[in-house]
Amino acid sequence: MQGQKIPATVITGFLGAGKTTLVRNLLQNAGGRKIALVINEFGDLGVDGDILKGCGIETCSEDDVVELTNGCICCTVADDFIPTMTKLLERDRVPDHIVIETSGLALPQPLVAAFNWPEVKTRVTVDGVVTVIDTAAVADGRFADDEEKVAAQRVADESLDHDNPLEELFEDQIAAADLIVLNKADLVDAPTLERVRREIRQKSARGVKIVTAEGGKLPADVLLGIAAGTEDLIAARKSHHEQEHAGEAHDHDEFESFVVDAGAVPDPATFAKGLSRLIAAHDILRLKGFADVPGKPMRLVVQAVGQRIDTYFDRAWAPGETRATRLVVIGLHDGLDAVRIEAEIRALAESAAKEAAE
């Protein structure tokens, strides 16, 4: 393999689409490949990287997981991404494959273009861009782009004169894809799945291959080995922002995140129900983190997108590790009352503790 470029897979997708679950399943079924991970977490708490580090997978050690917690990998390519790639390539044993999980807020186009930088281009090639889509969310119309509906809403609301940034991100992730994964396909019936497939195919002008998955489970050979060389093609896959604002820098001021520290959660089910109500009340886009459940040796992972909340125990608390409940809350800028939400989450933990004690 001497002289051949190392393949890299960029995994993108909107908040809660199931990227981390897909990556975890990929690691567990890597077929002996030594995989290095670059995780771009949005927010101050590296939840996704920590989950993957807890996998205990021999072919991907903790040292092979690199976290970039700047919130937007495409905004800090020179400062963060290029140096990270350079360090991976300078290791005594370079990886067989590099997997990059972007934040749900990162534009894939600038990231893929960065693989043309001289420090990287001679050693690494983009094997493919994999876009993961939450099938159930699209089926509900949360991220669908219906021009007629938008036009009707504009008549009634002047604030819709500008494109919805969530829709722009969704379009960009589809435009950049070499493979589209309709994840959580088991949450919809067959006719609905086919409808979503048609919607996504209409948004993809290049007729990209679309596959379905349940719980992010796909064979490694489906995700790896695409051999697209996308760094040479990405210039033609322009983002919405590039088309509408050529030459302007982009930012993500429309999003914000914060971390909430709360008390122990003796009753996870009650806590989850309370979080679901809180998410609906405050229109929170994403909530994720870890919870301390007294009497349990393992930490509880909390993952929520919309009002759907998943909880599971992923690994034992390490010796000397501080048991704590910490959650990242992500939403639209100016749409989140951080002080109130933090107080309500802490109150939920306290209420669950009181109910468990009674």
TORKOL-4160 file (C-alpha; in steps of 0.2 Angstrom, whole numbers, padded with zeros to 4 digits, m for minus):
358
<pt num="1" X="0000" Y="0000" Z="0000"/>
<pt num="2" X="0016" Y="0011" Z="0000"/>
<pt num="3" X="0013" Y="0027" Z="m0010"/>
<pt num="4" X="m0006" Y="0025" Z="m0010"/>
<pt num="5" X="m0017" Y="0039" Z="m0003"/>
<pt num="6" X="m0026" Y="0036" Z="0013"/>
<pt num="7" X="m0045" Y="0036" Z="0010"/>
<pt num="8" X="m0056" Y="0048" Z="0021"/>
<pt num="9" X="m0074" Y="0047" Z="0023"/>
<pt num="10" X="m0084" Y="0063" Z="0028"/>
<pt num="11" X="m0100" Y="0059" Z="0037"/>
<pt num="12" X="m0112" Y="0073" Z="0038"/>
<pt num="13" X="m0130" Y="0075" Z="0042"/>
<pt num="14" X="m0142" Y="0086" Z="0052"/>
<pt num="15" X="m0144" Y="0087" Z="0071"/>
<pt num="16" X="m0150" Y="0070" Z="0077"/>
<pt num="17" X="m0149" Y="0061" Z="0061"/>
<pt num="18" X="m0139" Y="0047" Z="0069"/>
<pt num="19" X="m0121" Y="0050" Z="0063"/>
<pt num="20" X="m0113" Y="0045" Z="0079"/>
<pt num="21" X="m0123" Y="0029" Z="0080"/>
<pt num="22" X="m0118" Y="0025" Z="0062"/>
<pt num="23" X="m0100" Y="0028" Z="0066"/>
<pt num="24" X="m0100" Y="0017" Z="0081"/>
<pt num="25" X="m0108" Y="0003" Z="0071"/>
<pt num="26" X="m0095" Y="0006" Z="0058"/>
<pt num="27" X="m0081" Y="0004" Z="0071"/>
<pt num="28" X="m0088" Y="m0012" Z="0078"/>
<pt num="29" X="m0089" Y="m0019" Z="0060"/>
<pt num="30" X="m0073" Y="m0012" Z="0052"/>
<pt num="31" X="m0066" Y="m0029" Z="0046"/>
<pt num="32" X="m0049" Y="m0026" Z="0054"/>
<pt num="33" X="m0046" Y="m0009" Z="0047"/>
<pt num="34" X="m0037" Y="0003" Z="0058"/>
<pt num="35" X="m0048" Y="0019" Z="0058"/>
<pt num="36" X="m0044" Y="0036" Z="0065"/>
<pt num="37" X="m0059" Y="0047" Z="0069"/>
<pt num="38" X="m0060" Y="0066" Z="0069"/>
<pt num="39" X="m0076" Y="0072" Z="0078"/>
<pt num="40" X="m0082" Y="0089" Z="0076"/>
<pt num="41" X="m0094" Y="0092" Z="0091"/>
<pt num="42" X="m0105" Y="0108" Z="0092"/>
<pt num="43" X="m0105" Y="0115" Z="0110"/>
<pt num="44" X="m0094" Y="0114" Z="0125"/>
<pt num="45" X="m0096" Y="0096" Z="0129"/>
<pt num="46" X="m0088" Y="0083" Z="0118"/>
<pt num="47" X="m0102" Y="0071" Z="0120"/>
<pt num="48" X="m0100" Y="0062" Z="0103"/>
<pt num="49" X="m0082" Y="0059" Z="0105"/>
<pt num="50" X="m0084" Y="0053" Z="0123"/>
<pt num="51" X="m0097" Y="0040" Z="0117"/>
<pt num="52" X="m0085" Y="0034" Z="0104"/>
<pt num="53" X="m0070" Y="0033" Z="0115"/>
<pt num="54" X="m0081" Y="0022" Z="0127"/>
<pt num="55" X="m0083" Y="0009" Z="0113"/>
<pt num="56" X="m0068" Y="m0001" Z="0118"/>
<pt num="57" X="m0065" Y="m0006" Z="0100"/>
<pt num="58" X="m0048" Y="m0013" Z="0097"/>
<pt num="59" X="m0045" Y="m0006" Z="0080"/>
<pt num="60" X="m0050" Y="0011" Z="0086"/>
<pt num="61" X="m0041" Y="0016" Z="0102"/>
<pt num="62" X="m0044" Y="0031" Z="0112"/>
<pt num="63" X="m0029" Y="0039" Z="0104"/>
<pt num="64" X="m0037" Y="0037" Z="0087"/>
<pt num="65" X="m0051" Y="0048" Z="0092"/>
<pt num="66" X="m0048" Y="0067" Z="0089"/>
<pt num="67" X="m0061" Y="0080" Z="0095"/>
<pt num="68" X="m0063" Y="0097" Z="0087"/>
<pt num="69" X="m0075" Y="0107" Z="0098"/>
<pt num="70" X="m0075" Y="0123" Z="0089"/>
<pt num="71" X="m0093" Y="0120" Z="0083"/>
<pt num="72" X="m0090" Y="0122" Z="0064"/>
<pt num="73" X="m0076" Y="0113" Z="0056"/>
<pt num="74" X="m0078" Y="0122" Z="0040"/>
<pt num="75" X="m0075" Y="0139" Z="0048"/>
<pt num="76" X="m0058" Y="0134" Z="0056"/>
<pt num="77" X="m0050" Y="0123" Z="0042"/>
<pt num="78" X="m0033" Y="0131" Z="0043"/>
<pt num="79" X="m0033" Y="0133" Z="0062"/>
<pt num="80" X="m0040" Y="0116" Z="0067"/>
<pt num="81" X="m0043" Y="0103" Z="0053"/>
<pt num="82" X="m0027" Y="0105" Z="0043"/>
<pt num="83" X="m0015" Y="0103" Z="0059"/>
<pt num="84" X="m0026" Y="0088" Z="0065"/>
<pt num="85" X="m0024" Y="0079" Z="0048"/>
<pt num="86" X="m0005" Y="0083" Z="0048"/>
<pt num="87" X="m0003" Y="0075" Z="0065"/>
<pt num="88" X="m0013" Y="0060" Z="0060"/>
<pt num="89" X="m0001" Y="0058" Z="0045"/>
<pt num="90" X="0015" Y="0060" Z="0055"/>
<pt num="91" X="0011" Y="0045" Z="0066"/>
<pt num="92" X="0022" Y="0030" Z="0066"/>
<pt num="93" X="0008" Y="0019" Z="0060"/>
<pt num="94" X="m0004" Y="0029" Z="0049"/>
<pt num="95" X="m0022" Y="0024" Z="0049"/>
<pt num="96" X="m0030" Y="0013" Z="0035"/>
<pt num="97" X="m0045" Y="0025" Z="0034"/>
<pt num="98" X="m0050" Y="0041" Z="0042"/>
<pt num="99" X="m0068" Y="0045" Z="0046"/>
<pt num="100" X="m0073" Y="0063" Z="0049"/>
<pt num="101" X="m0090" Y="0066" Z="0058"/>
<pt num="102" X="m0095" Y="0084" Z="0055"/>
<pt num="103" X="m0106" Y="0094" Z="0067"/>
<pt num="104" X="m0124" Y="0095" Z="0061"/>
<pt num="105" X="m0121" Y="0113" Z="0058"/>
<pt num="106" X="m0105" Y="0112" Z="0047"/>
<pt num="107" X="m0106" Y="0115" Z="0028"/>
<pt num="108" X="m0098" Y="0100" Z="0020"/>
<pt num="109" X="m0091" Y="0109" Z="0004"/>
<pt num="110" X="m0078" Y="0119" Z="0012"/>
<pt num="111" X="m0072" Y="0104" Z="0022"/>
<pt num="112" X="m0070" Y="0093" Z="0007"/>
<pt num="113" X="m0061" Y="0107" Z="m0002"/>
<pt num="114" X="m0048" Y="0108" Z="0012"/>
<pt num="115" X="m0042" Y="0091" Z="0006"/>
<pt num="116" X="m0034" Y="0100" Z="m0009"/>
<pt num="117" X="m0022" Y="0109" Z="0003"/>
<pt num="118" X="m0004" Y="0104" Z="m0002"/>
<pt num="119" X="m0001" Y="0097" Z="0016"/>
<pt num="120" X="m0015" Y="0085" Z="0013"/>
<pt num="121" X="m0019" Y="0082" Z="m0005"/>
<pt num="122" X="m0003" Y="0071" Z="m0008"/>
<pt num="123" X="m0007" Y="0059" Z="0006"/>
<pt num="124" X="m0026" Y="0058" Z="0008"/>
<pt num="125" X="m0041" Y="0057" Z="m0004"/>
<pt num="126" X="m0059" Y="0059" Z="0000"/>
<pt num="127" X="m0066" Y="0042" Z="m0002"/>
<pt num="128" X="m0084" Y="0049" Z="m0001"/>
<pt num="129" X="m0096" Y="0060" Z="0008"/>
<pt num="130" X="m0110" Y="0051" Z="0017"/>
<pt num="131" X="m0125" Y="0061" Z="0021"/>
<pt num="132" X="m0136" Y="0054" Z="0035"/>
<pt num="133" X="m0154" Y="0059" Z="0035"/>
<pt num="134" X="m0167" Y="0057" Z="0049"/>
<pt num="135" X="m0181" Y="0048" Z="0039"/>
<pt num="136" X="m0195" Y="0051" Z="0052"/>
<pt num="137" X="m0191" Y="0070" Z="0053"/>
<pt num="138" X="m0191" Y="0072" Z="0034"/>
<pt num="139" X="m0208" Y="0063" Z="0034"/>
<pt num="140" X="m0215" Y="0075" Z="0046"/>
<pt num="141" X="m0209" Y="0090" Z="0036"/>
<pt num="142" X="m0197" Y="0097" Z="0048"/>
<pt num="143" X="m0183" Y="0099" Z="0036"/>
<pt num="144" X="m0193" Y="0097" Z="0020"/>
<pt num="145" X="m0191" Y="0111" Z="0007"/>
<pt num="146" X="m0209" Y="0115" Z="0001"/>
<pt num="147" X="m0208" Y="0130" Z="m0010"/>
<pt num="148" X="m0227" Y="0133" Z="m0011"/>
<pt num="149" X="m0228" Y="0132" Z="0008"/>
<pt num="150" X="m0214" Y="0144" Z="0010"/>
<pt num="151" X="m0222" Y="0156" Z="m0003"/>
<pt num="152" X="m0239" Y="0156" Z="0007"/>
<pt num="153" X="m0230" Y="0159" Z="0023"/>
<pt num="154" X="m0220" Y="0174" Z="0016"/>
<pt num="155" X="m0237" Y="0182" Z="0012"/>
<pt num="156" X="m0242" Y="0182" Z="0030"/>
<pt num="157" X="m0224" Y="0184" Z="0038"/>
<pt num="158" X="m0211" Y="0196" Z="0032"/>
<pt num="159" X="m0198" Y="0187" Z="0042"/>
<pt num="160" X="m0198" Y="0173" Z="0029"/>
<pt num="161" X="m0191" Y="0184" Z="0016"/>
<pt num="162" X="m0174" Y="0176" Z="0019"/>
<pt num="163" X="m0171" Y="0157" Z="0017"/>
<pt num="164" X="m0173" Y="0146" Z="0032"/>
<pt num="165" X="m0155" Y="0142" Z="0037"/>
<pt num="166" X="m0160" Y="0124" Z="0042"/>
<pt num="167" X="m0166" Y="0121" Z="0025"/>
<pt num="168" X="m0150" Y="0128" Z="0018"/>
<pt num="169" X="m0140" Y="0116" Z="0028"/>
<pt num="170" X="m0151" Y="0101" Z="0023"/>
<pt num="171" X="m0149" Y="0106" Z="0004"/>
<pt num="172" X="m0130" Y="0108" Z="0006"/>
<pt num="173" X="m0128" Y="0091" Z="0014"/>
<pt num="174" X="m0138" Y="0083" Z="0000"/>
<pt num="175" X="m0128" Y="0092" Z="m0013"/>
<pt num="176" X="m0111" Y="0087" Z="m0007"/>
<pt num="177" X="m0116" Y="0068" Z="m0005"/>
<pt num="178" X="m0108" Y="0053" Z="m0013"/>
<pt num="179" X="m0120" Y="0042" Z="m0003"/>
<pt num="180" X="m0136" Y="0046" Z="0006"/>
<pt num="181" X="m0142" Y="0036" Z="0021"/>
<pt num="182" X="m0160" Y="0037" Z="0025"/>
<pt num="183" X="m0158" Y="0032" Z="0044"/>
<pt num="184" X="m0172" Y="0027" Z="0056"/>
<pt num="185" X="m0181" Y="0020" Z="0041"/>
<pt num="186" X="m0190" Y="0008" Z="0054"/>
<pt num="187" X="m0199" Y="0023" Z="0061"/>
<pt num="188" X="m0210" Y="0025" Z="0046"/>
<pt num="189" X="m0221" Y="0013" Z="0035"/>
<pt num="190" X="m0216" Y="0008" Z="0018"/>
<pt num="191" X="m0227" Y="0021" Z="0008"/>
<pt num="192" X="m0219" Y="0035" Z="0019"/>
<pt num="193" X="m0202" Y="0028" Z="0016"/>
<pt num="194" X="m0204" Y="0028" Z="m0002"/>
<pt num="195" X="m0211" Y="0046" Z="m0002"/>
<pt num="196" X="m0196" Y="0052" Z="0008"/>
<pt num="197" X="m0185" Y="0043" Z="m0004"/>
<pt num="198" X="m0193" Y="0052" Z="m0019"/>
<pt num="199" X="m0191" Y="0069" Z="m0010"/>
<pt num="200" X="m0173" Y="0067" Z="m0007"/>
<pt num="201" X="m0170" Y="0061" Z="m0024"/>
<pt num="202" X="m0178" Y="0077" Z="m0031"/>
<pt num="203" X="m0166" Y="0087" Z="m0021"/>
<pt num="204" X="m0151" Y="0078" Z="m0027"/>
<pt num="205" X="m0148" Y="0083" Z="m0045"/>
<pt num="206" X="m0134" Y="0070" Z="m0048"/>
<pt num="207" X="m0144" Y="0055" Z="m0044"/>
<pt num="208" X="m0134" Y="0050" Z="m0029"/>
<pt num="209" X="m0136" Y="0032" Z="m0023"/>
<pt num="210" X="m0149" Y="0031" Z="m0008"/>
<pt num="211" X="m0148" Y="0017" Z="0005"/>
<pt num="212" X="m0159" Y="0014" Z="0020"/>
<pt num="213" X="m0154" Y="0010" Z="0038"/>
<pt num="214" X="m0161" Y="0006" Z="0055"/>
<pt num="215" X="m0151" Y="0012" Z="0070"/>
<pt num="216" X="m0137" Y="0017" Z="0059"/>
<pt num="217" X="m0133" Y="m0001" Z="0055"/>
<pt num="218" X="m0124" Y="m0003" Z="0038"/>
<pt num="219" X="m0110" Y="m0015" Z="0032"/>
<pt num="220" X="m0093" Y="m0006" Z="0032"/>
<pt num="221" X="m0091" Y="m0010" Z="0013"/>
<pt num="222" X="m0106" Y="0000" Z="0009"/>
<pt num="223" X="m0099" Y="0016" Z="0018"/>
<pt num="224" X="m0081" Y="0013" Z="0014"/>
<pt num="225" X="m0073" Y="0010" Z="m0003"/>
<pt num="226" X="m0083" Y="0022" Z="m0013"/>
<pt num="227" X="m0067" Y="0029" Z="m0021"/>
<pt num="228" X="m0076" Y="0045" Z="m0027"/>
<pt num="229" X="m0061" Y="0057" Z="m0025"/>
<pt num="230" X="m0073" Y="0070" Z="m0020"/>
<pt num="231" X="m0060" Y="0083" Z="m0017"/>
<pt num="232" X="m0058" Y="0085" Z="m0036"/>
<pt num="233" X="m0077" Y="0086" Z="m0038"/>
<pt num="234" X="m0083" Y="0097" Z="m0024"/>
<pt num="235" X="m0081" Y="0114" Z="m0033"/>
<pt num="236" X="m0095" Y="0109" Z="m0044"/>
<pt num="237" X="m0106" Y="0105" Z="m0029"/>
<pt num="238" X="m0109" Y="0122" Z="m0023"/>
<pt num="239" X="m0118" Y="0126" Z="m0007"/>
<pt num="240" X="m0134" Y="0137" Z="m0006"/>
<pt num="241" X="m0123" Y="0150" Z="0003"/>
<pt num="242" X="m0110" Y="0150" Z="m0011"/>
<pt num="243" X="m0123" Y="0152" Z="m0024"/>
<pt num="244" X="m0133" Y="0166" Z="m0015"/>
<pt num="245" X="m0118" Y="0175" Z="m0007"/>
<pt num="246" X="m0103" Y="0172" Z="m0018"/>
<pt num="247" X="m0087" Y="0179" Z="m0010"/>
<pt num="248" X="m0094" Y="0182" Z="0007"/>
<pt num="249" X="m0089" Y="0173" Z="0023"/>
<pt num="250" X="m0102" Y="0163" Z="0032"/>
<pt num="251" X="m0106" Y="0161" Z="0050"/>
<pt num="252" X="m0118" Y="0152" Z="0061"/>
<pt num="253" X="m0125" Y="0166" Z="0072"/>
<pt num="254" X="m0142" Y="0158" Z="0070"/>
<pt num="255" X="m0137" Y="0144" Z="0082"/>
<pt num="256" X="m0131" Y="0143" Z="0100"/>
<pt num="257" X="m0127" Y="0130" Z="0113"/>
<pt num="258" X="m0124" Y="0129" Z="0131"/>
<pt num="259" X="m0120" Y="0116" Z="0144"/>
<pt num="260" X="m0131" Y="0112" Z="0159"/>
<pt num="261" X="m0124" Y="0104" Z="0175"/>
<pt num="262" X="m0138" Y="0095" Z="0185"/>
<pt num="263" X="m0139" Y="0083" Z="0200"/>
<pt num="264" X="m0140" Y="0065" Z="0200"/>
<pt num="265" X="m0155" Y="0057" Z="0191"/>
<pt num="266" X="m0162" Y="0042" Z="0201"/>
<pt num="267" X="m0177" Y="0040" Z="0189"/>
<pt num="268" X="m0172" Y="0041" Z="0171"/>
<pt num="269" X="m0189" Y="0038" Z="0164"/>
<pt num="270" X="m0197" Y="0052" Z="0173"/>
<pt num="271" X="m0182" Y="0063" Z="0169"/>
<pt num="272" X="m0184" Y="0059" Z="0151"/>
<pt num="273" X="m0202" Y="0063" Z="0150"/>
<pt num="274" X="m0199" Y="0080" Z="0159"/>
<pt num="275" X="m0185" Y="0084" Z="0146"/>
<pt num="276" X="m0197" Y="0080" Z="0132"/>
<pt num="277" X="m0210" Y="0093" Z="0138"/>
<pt num="278" X="m0196" Y="0105" Z="0141"/>
<pt num="279" X="m0189" Y="0103" Z="0123"/>
<pt num="280" X="m0207" Y="0106" Z="0116"/>
<pt num="281" X="m0210" Y="0121" Z="0127"/>
<pt num="282" X="m0193" Y="0130" Z="0122"/>
<pt num="283" X="m0192" Y="0123" Z="0104"/>
<pt num="284" X="m0175" Y="0115" Z="0107"/>
<pt num="285" X="m0167" Y="0107" Z="0092"/>
<pt num="286" X="m0155" Y="0095" Z="0100"/>
<pt num="287" X="m0151" Y="0090" Z="0118"/>
<pt num="288" X="m0138" Y="0077" Z="0122"/>
<pt num="289" X="m0126" Y="0072" Z="0136"/>
<pt num="290" X="m0124" Y="0060" Z="0151"/>
<pt num="291" X="m0133" Y="0058" Z="0167"/>
<pt num="292" X="m0128" Y="0050" Z="0184"/>
<pt num="293" X="m0140" Y="0037" Z="0190"/>
<pt num="294" X="m0137" Y="0033" Z="0208"/>
<pt num="295" X="m0134" Y="0014" Z="0211"/>
<pt num="296" X="m0129" Y="0011" Z="0193"/>
<pt num="297" X="m0111" Y="0008" Z="0189"/>
<pt num="298" X="m0113" Y="0014" Z="0171"/>
<pt num="299" X="m0117" Y="0032" Z="0165"/>
<pt num="300" X="m0133" Y="0035" Z="0156"/>
<pt num="301" X="m0132" Y="0043" Z="0138"/>
<pt num="302" X="m0146" Y="0055" Z="0134"/>
<pt num="303" X="m0149" Y="0059" Z="0116"/>
<pt num="304" X="m0164" Y="0069" Z="0110"/>
<pt num="305" X="m0169" Y="0077" Z="0093"/>
<pt num="306" X="m0186" Y="0085" Z="0093"/>
<pt num="307" X="m0196" Y="0077" Z="0107"/>
<pt num="308" X="m0189" Y="0059" Z="0103"/>
<pt num="309" X="m0177" Y="0055" Z="0117"/>
<pt num="310" X="m0166" Y="0039" Z="0118"/>
<pt num="311" X="m0157" Y="0034" Z="0134"/>
<pt num="312" X="m0145" Y="0020" Z="0137"/>
<pt num="313" X="m0130" Y="0015" Z="0148"/>
<pt num="314" X="m0114" Y="0015" Z="0137"/>
<pt num="315" X="m0100" Y="0012" Z="0149"/>
<pt num="316" X="m0095" Y="0011" Z="0168"/>
<pt num="317" X="m0089" Y="0027" Z="0176"/>
<pt num="318" X="m0070" Y="0026" Z="0176"/>
<pt num="319" X="m0060" Y="0025" Z="0193"/>
<pt num="320" X="m0058" Y="0043" Z="0199"/>
<pt num="321" X="m0070" Y="0050" Z="0186"/>
<pt num="322" X="m0083" Y="0062" Z="0193"/>
<pt num="323" X="m0100" Y="0056" Z="0192"/>
<pt num="324" X="m0111" Y="0070" Z="0185"/>
<pt num="325" X="m0126" Y="0075" Z="0174"/>
<pt num="326" X="m0121" Y="0086" Z="0160"/>
<pt num="327" X="m0131" Y="0090" Z="0145"/>
<pt num="328" X="m0128" Y="0101" Z="0129"/>
<pt num="329" X="m0143" Y="0111" Z="0123"/>
<pt num="330" X="m0143" Y="0117" Z="0105"/>
<pt num="331" X="m0156" Y="0129" Z="0097"/>
<pt num="332" X="m0158" Y="0144" Z="0087"/>
<pt num="333" X="m0150" Y="0160" Z="0092"/>
<pt num="334" X="m0161" Y="0172" Z="0101"/>
<pt num="335" X="m0174" Y="0158" Z="0103"/>
<pt num="336" X="m0166" Y="0150" Z="0119"/>
<pt num="337" X="m0169" Y="0157" Z="0136"/>
<pt num="338" X="m0153" Y="0148" Z="0143"/>
<pt num="339" X="m0156" Y="0154" Z="0161"/>
<pt num="340" X="m0174" Y="0147" Z="0162"/>
<pt num="341" X="m0170" Y="0131" Z="0153"/>
<pt num="342" X="m0155" Y="0128" Z="0164"/>
<pt num="343" X="m0166" Y="0131" Z="0180"/>
<pt num="344" X="m0180" Y="0119" Z="0173"/>
<pt num="345" X="m0167" Y="0105" Z="0169"/>
<pt num="346" X="m0160" Y="0106" Z="0186"/>
<pt num="347" X="m0178" Y="0106" Z="0194"/>
<pt num="348" X="m0182" Y="0091" Z="0184"/>
<pt num="349" X="m0167" Y="0081" Z="0191"/>
<pt num="350" X="m0172" Y="0087" Z="0209"/>
<pt num="351" X="m0190" Y="0082" Z="0206"/>
<pt num="352" X="m0185" Y="0065" Z="0200"/>
<pt num="353" X="m0174" Y="0063" Z="0215"/>
<pt num="354" X="m0188" Y="0068" Z="0227"/>
<pt num="355" X="m0200" Y="0055" Z="0219"/>
<pt num="356" X="m0187" Y="0041" Z="0220"/>
<pt num="357" X="m0184" Y="0045" Z="0238"/>
<pt num="358" X="m0203" Y="0045" Z="0243"/>
